[in-house]
Amino acid sequence: MGAFRYDNPFMNIMVRIANLMILSFFWLICCIPVITALPASAAMYHTMVKVVHRQGNGVAKDFFHAFAGSLKKGIPLSLAAAGAGTLLAYALYIGRQMAERSLAGTFYYVFGLGLAFLLIAGILHLIPALATFEGSVGMYLRLAMYFGGKNILKTLLRLLLLVLVALMADFYPIALLILPGVYMDLVSPGMKKMADRFMADNGITPEPDDPQAPEAVQEAPEITMPSIDLDRELSGAAGAAEDNRNE
């Protein structure tokens, strides 16, 4: 019965769809407190990169392990993002009213829209930063703005896709059972390349998933949260560069 072989292309597609639905469900559940939205998104990104794209197992185990590991830094970042978003939304509401009365108000409103673009882009790129690196809250914010501004065109495409997904979910709410996973499936490869390039450019070596595992089982290591201490790594890279200049 070749149609039911585990490595059949049709079965692989069905498993992929099932994983996207599972991740979407986990993400929705973990986003209910709101302040855990960023940790939940980082966990979904991490599981997508480490399990789904590698055709591995353990989606639930990896997601909740990554989610728990992201809470400490993710909750303050979620609160900061929510606060900034609330203030900006109020400013845009005022700006829209001013734009109807004067040219200065129109400039104010357009400026606010630009800030909204930067804020949403920054929040979106907090996800790979939080899932990949260990560092201070300030370091995550700087990384998010760096990633968001590194390639404006790709950032714009990710935001347009996010708007499209939001519109689809608003029109057909039941699609939320798979849309978050589909969106992350589409954007995570580019985000991972971006993070990998940043590590390569700064001489940061990612730690293996399971450095203690024997070579015989390296093909299926236990999935763990990355533990790259970004502040330490960047400081070390900067120190090495200074020593080379002095020599």
C-alpha positions as CSV (number, residue, x, y, z in Angstrom):
1,M,0.0,0.0,0.0
2,G,2.4,2.7,-1.3
3,A,-0.2,5.4,-0.7
4,F,0.0,4.9,3.0
5,R,3.8,4.7,3.4
6,Y,5.1,7.2,5.9
7,D,7.5,8.7,3.4
8,N,4.8,9.1,0.7
9,P,4.6,12.7,-0.6
10,F,0.9,12.8,0.1
11,M,1.5,11.6,3.7
12,N,4.2,14.2,4.1
13,I,1.8,17.0,3.0
14,M,-0.8,15.7,5.4
15,V,1.6,15.6,8.3
16,R,2.8,19.1,7.4
17,I,-0.8,20.4,7.5
18,A,-1.5,18.6,10.8
19,N,1.6,20.1,12.3
20,L,0.6,23.6,11.2
21,M,-2.8,23.1,12.7
22,I,-1.3,21.9,16.0
23,L,1.1,24.8,16.2
24,S,-1.7,27.3,15.4
25,F,-3.9,25.8,18.2
26,F,-1.0,25.9,20.7
27,W,-0.3,29.5,19.7
28,L,-3.9,30.6,20.1
29,I,-4.1,29.0,23.5
30,C,-0.9,30.5,24.7
31,C,-1.9,34.0,23.4
32,I,-5.0,34.1,25.6
33,P,-3.2,36.0,28.4
34,V,-2.1,38.6,25.7
35,I,1.2,39.3,27.6
36,T,2.4,35.9,26.4
37,A,1.9,36.6,22.7
38,L,5.6,37.1,22.0
39,P,6.8,34.0,23.9
40,A,4.1,32.0,22.1
41,S,5.2,33.4,18.7
42,A,8.8,32.7,19.5
43,A,7.9,29.1,20.4
44,M,6.0,28.7,17.2
45,Y,9.0,30.0,15.2
46,H,11.4,27.8,17.1
47,T,9.3,24.7,16.6
48,M,8.8,25.5,12.9
49,V,12.5,25.8,12.3
50,K,13.7,22.9,14.5
51,V,10.9,20.4,14.0
52,V,8.5,21.0,11.1
53,H,11.0,22.1,8.5
54,R,13.3,19.2,9.4
55,Q,10.4,16.7,9.2
56,G,11.0,15.8,12.9
57,N,8.8,14.7,15.7
58,G,7.8,16.2,19.0
59,V,5.9,19.3,18.0
60,A,4.1,19.7,21.3
61,K,7.2,18.9,23.4
62,D,9.4,21.4,21.6
63,F,6.7,24.2,21.5
64,F,6.0,24.2,25.2
65,H,9.7,23.8,26.1
66,A,10.5,26.8,23.9
67,F,7.5,28.7,25.3
68,A,8.6,28.2,28.9
69,G,12.1,29.3,28.0
70,S,10.9,32.5,26.4
71,L,8.6,33.7,29.1
72,K,11.1,35.5,31.3
73,K,12.2,37.9,28.6
74,G,9.1,37.6,26.4
75,I,6.6,38.9,28.9
76,P,8.4,42.3,29.5
77,L,8.8,42.6,25.7
78,S,5.1,41.9,25.2
79,L,4.1,44.5,27.8
80,A,6.4,47.1,26.2
81,A,5.0,46.3,22.7
82,A,1.4,46.5,24.0
83,G,2.1,49.8,25.7
84,A,3.8,51.3,22.7
85,G,1.0,50.0,20.4
86,T,-1.7,51.5,22.6
87,L,0.0,54.9,22.7
88,L,0.6,54.9,19.0
89,A,-3.0,53.8,18.2
90,Y,-4.3,56.7,20.3
91,A,-1.9,59.1,18.6
92,L,-3.1,57.9,15.2
93,Y,-6.7,58.4,16.2
94,I,-6.0,62.0,17.1
95,G,-3.9,62.4,14.0
96,R,-6.7,61.2,11.8
97,Q,-9.0,63.8,13.2
98,M,-6.4,66.5,12.8
99,A,-5.7,65.4,9.2
100,E,-9.3,66.3,8.3
101,R,-8.8,69.9,9.4
102,S,-5.3,71.0,8.4
103,L,-2.2,70.1,6.3
104,A,-0.1,70.0,9.5
105,G,-2.5,67.4,10.8
106,T,-2.0,65.4,7.6
107,F,1.8,65.4,8.1
108,Y,1.3,64.4,11.7
109,Y,-0.9,61.5,10.7
110,V,1.5,60.3,7.9
111,F,4.4,60.5,10.4
112,G,2.3,58.4,12.8
113,L,1.7,55.8,10.1
114,G,5.5,55.6,9.5
115,L,6.0,55.0,13.2
116,A,3.3,52.3,13.2
117,F,5.2,50.5,10.3
118,L,8.4,50.6,12.3
119,L,6.7,49.4,15.5
120,I,5.0,46.4,13.8
121,A,8.2,45.5,11.9
122,G,10.1,45.6,15.2
123,I,7.6,43.4,17.0
124,L,7.6,41.0,14.1
125,H,11.3,40.7,14.2
126,L,11.4,40.3,17.9
127,I,10.2,36.7,17.3
128,P,13.4,35.3,15.7
129,A,15.5,37.3,18.1
130,L,13.7,36.0,21.1
131,A,13.8,32.4,19.8
132,T,17.4,32.4,18.8
133,F,19.4,34.5,21.2
134,E,19.9,35.0,25.0
135,G,20.4,38.6,25.9
136,S,19.0,41.6,27.7
137,V,15.7,43.2,26.8
138,G,17.5,46.1,25.3
139,M,19.5,43.8,23.1
140,Y,16.4,42.2,21.8
141,L,14.9,45.6,20.9
142,R,18.1,46.6,19.1
143,L,18.2,43.3,17.2
144,A,14.5,43.6,16.2
145,M,15.1,47.1,14.8
146,Y,18.3,45.9,13.0
147,F,16.5,42.9,11.5
148,G,13.5,45.0,10.5
149,G,15.6,47.6,8.8
150,K,18.2,45.3,7.2
151,N,16.0,44.6,4.2
152,I,13.1,47.0,4.0
153,L,11.6,45.2,0.9
154,K,11.4,41.8,2.7
155,T,10.1,43.4,5.8
156,L,7.4,45.1,3.8
157,L,6.5,41.8,2.2
158,R,6.2,40.1,5.6
159,L,4.0,42.9,6.9
160,L,1.8,42.7,3.8
161,L,1.4,39.0,4.2
162,L,0.6,39.6,7.9
163,V,-2.2,42.1,6.8
164,L,-3.5,39.5,4.3
165,V,-3.6,36.8,7.0
166,A,-5.4,39.2,9.4
167,L,-8.0,40.1,6.8
168,M,-8.6,36.4,6.0
169,A,-9.0,35.6,9.7
170,D,-11.4,38.5,10.1
171,F,-13.5,37.4,7.2
172,Y,-13.3,33.7,8.1
173,P,-12.4,33.3,11.9
174,I,-12.3,29.5,11.8
175,A,-9.2,29.8,9.5
176,L,-7.3,30.9,12.7
177,L,-7.0,27.1,13.3
178,I,-4.3,27.0,10.6
179,L,-3.4,30.6,9.4
180,P,-0.9,31.4,12.2
181,G,1.0,28.2,11.3
182,V,0.9,28.9,7.6
183,Y,2.2,32.5,8.1
184,M,5.1,31.3,10.2
185,D,5.8,28.5,7.8
186,L,6.2,31.1,5.0
187,V,8.2,33.7,6.8
188,S,10.4,31.6,9.1
189,P,12.9,30.4,6.4
190,G,13.8,34.0,5.6
191,M,14.0,35.0,9.2
192,K,16.3,32.1,10.0
193,K,18.7,33.0,7.1
194,M,18.7,36.5,8.5
195,A,19.6,35.4,12.0
196,D,22.2,32.9,10.6
197,R,23.8,35.6,8.5
198,F,24.0,37.9,11.6
199,M,25.7,35.2,13.6
200,A,28.2,34.5,10.8
201,D,29.0,38.2,10.4
202,N,29.6,38.7,14.1
203,G,31.5,35.5,14.6
204,I,28.8,33.9,16.8
205,T,28.8,30.1,16.8
206,P,25.4,28.5,17.7
207,E,25.5,25.8,20.3
208,P,24.5,22.3,19.1
209,D,21.0,21.1,20.1
210,D,22.5,18.3,22.3
211,P,26.3,18.5,22.6
212,Q,26.4,15.5,25.0
213,A,24.7,13.2,22.6
214,P,26.9,10.5,21.0
215,E,27.4,10.6,17.2
216,A,25.2,7.6,16.7
217,V,22.1,9.5,17.7
218,Q,23.0,12.9,16.3
219,E,20.5,12.5,13.4
220,A,17.6,13.0,15.8
221,P,18.9,15.1,18.8
222,E,16.6,16.2,21.5
223,I,15.2,19.6,20.7
224,T,16.2,22.3,23.2
225,M,16.0,26.0,23.3
226,P,19.1,27.8,21.8
227,S,21.3,29.3,24.5
228,I,23.4,31.9,22.6
229,D,24.3,34.6,25.0
230,L,24.3,37.5,22.6
231,D,25.7,40.1,24.9
232,R,28.6,37.9,25.8
233,E,29.2,36.8,22.2
234,L,29.2,40.3,20.8
235,S,31.4,41.5,23.5
236,G,33.9,38.7,22.8
237,A,33.8,39.4,19.1
238,A,34.4,43.1,19.6
239,G,37.3,42.3,22.0
240,A,38.9,40.0,19.4
241,A,38.6,42.6,16.7
242,E,40.2,45.2,19.0
243,D,43.1,42.8,19.8
244,N,43.6,42.2,16.0
245,R,43.8,45.9,15.4
246,N,46.3,46.4,18.2
247,E,48.5,43.7,16.8
